[in-house]
Amino acid sequence: MHQILDSHKEERILPLFRLGFRPFFLLGALFSCLAMFGWLGQLNGWLQLPGITNPVWWHAHEMLFGFGAAIVAGFLLTAVQNWTAHPGVRGWPLALVVGLWALPRCLLPWVGEGNVVLMAADLAWLPLCAWFLAKPIIITRQWRNLFFVPLLLILTLLNGASWLWRDDWLTMEHLLITTVLLFTTLIAVMGGRVIPFFTARATGTEKAVPLPWLERGALASLWLIMLLWLLLPTAWTTSLYMVPLYIVAASLHLWRQLRWQPKSTLSHPLLWSLHLAYLFIPLGLLALSAQAAGLPITLSLASHLFSAGCIGTMILGMIARVSLGHSGRALRVGRRITAAFGLVILSALLRVLIPQLWPAFTLVGWNLSGWSWIAAYGLFVWVYAPILSQPRADGRPG
C-alpha cells in the first residue's frame, strides 16, 4: 500500500500538494483563526468587513462550511488512499480543489454574500472532492466507505440552502444546527473506528470488543436525530416528544465511550483530546433534551457543545495525530500542542458556561472563547506549518 507512488514523480510536486491533508489541515486551521478574529472584530465593533451585511451568518457559515468542511475533505482525501491502495488526489488537481475552497474564503468579506461567482465556487469544491473520493472506492469496491460520498453531497446541499436563506434567521439557524449534527454524526462513525484502536495501541491495553447492539443503537439514534432535523421544522425537533430520543441517544453514546477505557489515556494528549471531544456528543444531546423539555437552555448553547466542543476539539486532536503519522513522524506532541488541546476545550466551555450561568457577561464569554480558539489553532499552525509544507521525514511519498 505504501509503494503505490513513483518517488521521482512525487518529488516534482510541491510538498504542500502531495496529499489532501497537507493543504486542507494547514490552511483550514489558519483560516479558522482569521475567521474567528474577524468575528470578534465585528462582535466588538472594532473591525468592519465591507462585504458582510450579516455577520452572524458569515461566522457560522465559515466555521462550518469553510473550516469544518475543509478538514473533513483533507481527512477523507487522505484516508481513501489507505482504504483502497490507490493514490490519493495530489498535484494540480488537488491545488484546483483547494483554490475553489479558498476563493470564497478570501473574497467573501470584501465582495459580499450576494456574489454569485463566490457562491458557485463554494458549491463546486465539495462535489469535486466527492468525485475524487468516489472513484477509487468504486474501482476497488470498498462499499463500506462509499457512504462518505453522499455525505459530502448532503453537506453541499446544506451549504447551498444556507446561502439562499441567509437572511431568514429561523431557517438559517435550523440549517446550521442540522449541519452541526451531520458533522457530529460523521465524528461518531469515525470515532468508533479509530478511538478504541488508537487507545489500545498506545496504552497497551486490550481493545474494547464492540457490542453490536450498542454500536448500532448509538449510531442509529444519532442518524435518526440528524435526519429529523433535516426533514422536520424546528417546532418539531425541539418539541417535548423528542426528549426521550435525545436522552436515549446521549446514554448510548456515553456508554459507548466509557467502554473505550478513557482513564487509561491521561498521560497521552493525542488520546485524551479525542476522548474529551467525544464526550461533548452526549453532553450536546442532553442539552438538546433539556431545551426541548422547556428548561432555560438555548439552541445556541446546545449547538455550541457540538460545534465548539465536539467538532472543534476532535478536529484539533485528529489533525495533530494524522499530520504526524502521514508525515513519517513519531506520534508524540510537545507542550505547545498539549496546551492547544486544553485551550480548545476551554474555548467550548467558556462559550457555553458563561452565557448560561452569568448572562450579564455573555459578551465577555464570547470574547474569551474566541481568543482561546485563536490561541489553540494558532499553536497548531505554528508547530505544524513546517511539518505540512515539507516532505515526509522518512523520505517516502505522501
N, C-alpha and C positions, 0 to 999 in steps of 0.2 A: 504494500500500500504506500510505503514511503518512497518508493523508487519509480513513481509514475510520471516524473517530470525530468526533462533534459536540463542538466545543470548549466550547460552553456547558454541555452535559450533563456533560462531563468536569470542569468547574470546580466542580460541585456535589458531587463525590466527594472525600472526604478523600484527600490525595496518597498516603498510605501504602497505600491500597487501589485505586490506579489501574491496577496491573498486578501479576501474580503475583510477579515478582522482588522487589518492594519489601518486603512484609512477611516473606516467607519467607527472604530473604537476611539482613535485619536481625535478625529475631527468632531465626532459626536460628543465626546466628553468636553472638548474645548468649547463647542457651541453651547452646551448646557450652561457653562459658566457665563458666557457672554449674554445668553438669553435671560438668565436669572438676574444678571446685573442690569439689563435693560428693563426688566420687570420691576426691580426695586427702584430704579430711577424714575419710572413713571408713577409708581405707587407713592413715592415721597415728593414728587413734583420737582425734582432737580434734574430731570432728563426728559426731553421731548423727542420722540421718534416721529418725524414728519408724516410718514405714510400710515401710521397706526391710529385709526379712529376708535378702535375697540381694544384697549389694552388687555382686558380680561380674556377675550377670545385669543389674542395673539399669544399671551403667556401659556394658556392651557394647550392651544393647538401646537405650538412649537415644542413644548416639553414632551408632548405625546408623539406627534407625527414627525417632528424634526429630530429630537434627541432619541426618544424611546425606539421609534421605528428604525433609526439608523443602527442602533446597537443590535436589534433583532436581525436586521439584514446582514450585518457583519458576522454575527454568530452563525446564522444559517448558511451563508455562502462559504463559510469555512468548514462547518460541520459536514456539509454534503460531500466533501472530498473524503472524509473518514468513512462516511456511511457507504459510499459507492466505489471507492478506489479509482474514481475518475478525477482528473484535475479540476479544481475549482476555478471560477472565473478570475482572470488576472489581466494585467497589462491594460491596453487601451479600452477593452470592453468594460473593465472594472472602473477605469477612470471616467468613462461616459456615465455610468450609473451614479458615481459619486458626484460628478458635475451636475447632473439633473437634480440630485438631492440638495446640493449646495446652492444652486441658483436662487430658489425661493428663500432659503435661509438668509442669504446675503442681501437680497434686494427688497424683500417684503417690508422691512422697516422704513424704506425710503420711497418706494413707488406705490405702496398701499395694497390693501386687501382686495380691491376691485380689479386688479390687473389680471386679465385672462391668461396671458402668457405664463405668469408665475403659477397660476392655478393649474394650468395644463402640465407644466414641468413637475409640479408637486404630485400630480395624479399619474404621472408616467413612470417614475423611477421604481416604485414598488412592484407593478406588474412586470417590469423588466427583470427585477430580482426574482420574481416568481418563475419566469421563464428559465433563467439560469439555474434555478433550483430544481425545477421540474425535469429538465432534460436528462441529467444523469440518473435521477431517481427512476424515471420511466425506462431508460435503457437497461438498467440493472434490476428492474422490478423490485425496488425497495419500497413496496407499497405501504409499509408501516410508517414511513416518513413523508408520504405524499400529502398527508392532511395539512402540512405547513403551507402548501401552495394555495388552497382556498382560503386559508387563514390570512395570508398576505392580501388576497383579493378582497376579502371582507374588510380588512383594515383600510384598503384603498377606497371602498365604498363609504366607509365611515368618514374618511378624510374628505371625500367629495361632499358628503352631506354637511360636514362641519363648515366647509367653505360657503355652501349655499345658504345655510341657516345661521350664519354667524351673528346676525343682528337680532335674532329671536332667542332671548336668554333661556327660556324654559326648554325649548327644543335643543338648544346648544348644550345645556347642562346635561340633559338626558343622553345625548350622543356622546359626550365626553366621558360620562361615567360608564357607558357601555364599552367604550374603547378601553378604559382603565380595566374593566372586568375581562376584556379579551386578552390584554397583556397579562393579567393575573392568572388567567386560565392557562396560558402558554407557559408561564413560570411554574405552575403546579404540575403540568405534564413533564416538563424538562427537569424540574427539581426532583421529582420522584425517580427519574432515571439516574441522575448524577449525584445528588447529595448523599444518599446512603453508600454509594460506591466510593466517592471521594473520602467519606468519613471512615469507612472500614479500612481503606488502603493506607491512609495517613496515620491512623491511630493504632493500627494493628489489631483491631477488634474484628469480631465476626460480623459480616454484613447481615443486616436485618432481612429475614426472609419475608417477602411481601405477602400480605394476606389478600388473596384475590378479591374477596367481597369488600374489604376496606378500600383497596385501591380503586375498584370500580365505583363504589359508592361515593367516595370523596370526589373523584373527578367528574362523575355523572352529575352530582349535585351542583358543582361549580359550572359545568357546561350548561345545565338547565337554567341556572340563575342568569348567566350571560345571555342565553337565548331569550329568556323572558324580557330582559332589558332591551334586547334588540327588537322584539316584536310588539311589546306592550307599552302603553303610555306610563308616565311617571306615577300617576294616581294609582295604578295597579301595582307597580313594582315596589311602591312604598306603603302599601296597604297592610292592614293587620293580618291578612291572610298569608302574607309572605314570611311572617315571623318564624313559624315552625321550620320552613325550608332554610332560612338563614341560620338558625340555631343548629339544626342537624348538620348542615354543611360545615359550620365552624367546628363542631365537635369532632366530625370525621377527620378534618384536616389537622386539628390539634393532636388527635390520637395517632394519625399517620406520622406526624413529625416526631412525636415522643418516642416512637419505635426506632427512630434513626440514631438513637443514643447521643443527643446533643451535649450531655455533660462531658463526654469524652473529648470534646473539641476545644475546651477552654484555653489550651496552650497553642492552638492553631488558628491564627487570624483568618486564613483563607477558608477555614471551615465554619468558625462561629459566626462569621459575617453572613454566610449563606443560611445557616440555621435561624439566625435572628430575622433575616429578611423573610423567610418563610413564615415565621411566627406572626408577621403582620397580616397574613391571609385570614386566620381565624379571628384576629382582633378586628379587622375590617368587616368581616361578616357579622360579628357580634354588634359592631356599631350600626350596621345596616338594620339589624333586627331591632335594636333599641330605638332607632329613628322611626322605623315602621310601627313600633309599639306606642309611639307618641311621646317618648322621652325627649328632653331638650338637647338633642344632638342633631346637627345639620348634616345634610348630604355632603357638603363640602368637607366636613370633618371626616366622615366615613370614607369618602373617596381619597382623601389625602393619606389615610392609613394604608390604602392600597398603593397609591402613586408615589408619594414621597417615601413611605415606609417600605413596602414590599418591592416595588419596581426599582426605586432609586437605590436601595441597599443591595438587592440581588444583582442589578446591573454592575455596580461597582465591584462586588465580590467576584462575579463571573469574568468580567473583562480583565481584572487583575490576574486571575488564575489562567485564563485562556491565553492571554498575551505572553505569559511566561512559558507555558507549555508549547505553544506553536512557534516560539522564537528560539527554542532549544536551550532554555534556561531552567535552573532548579526552581521547584515550586516553593519558594520562600520569599517572604516580604519583610521589609525593614520597618523602622519606627514610623516613617512618613506615611506609608500605606496603611499600617495599623491605625494610625491617628485618623487617616481618611475614613476608614470604616466607622470609627467612633463618631466622627463629625457628621457623616451622612445619616446615621441613626439618630443623633442628636437633632439634626435638621427636621426629621419627621416628627419627633416627639415635641419639639418646640412649636411646630406648625399646628399640631393638634391640641396639645395640653394647655398652652397659654390662652388661646381664644376660648377654649371650653371652660377652664377654671377661673380665669381672670379676664372677662370680656372687655373690660376697660383698657386692657393692654394688648388688644388684638393686633394693632399695627406694630407694636414692639415685637410680638411673637413672630409675625410675618417677616420682619426685618432680620431678626436673629436667625430664623430658619433659613432665609435666603442666603445670608452670609456664611452660615455653616455649610450649606450646599456648595457654594462657590469655593470655599476652602477645601472641602473634601475632593471635589472633582479637579480643582486646581492642582492639588497634590498629585493626583493621578497623572495629569498632563505633564507635570514637572518630572516625575520619575519615569514615566513610560514613553515620552516622546522619543528619546534616543533608542529605546528598545523597538518601537514600532516603525521607526524610519530607517533602521539599519538592517543589514542582512542577518540571518539567523546566527546565533553564537556558535552552533555546531557545524556551520558551513553547508547544511543541507538546504534544498529548495523549500520555499514557502514563506 
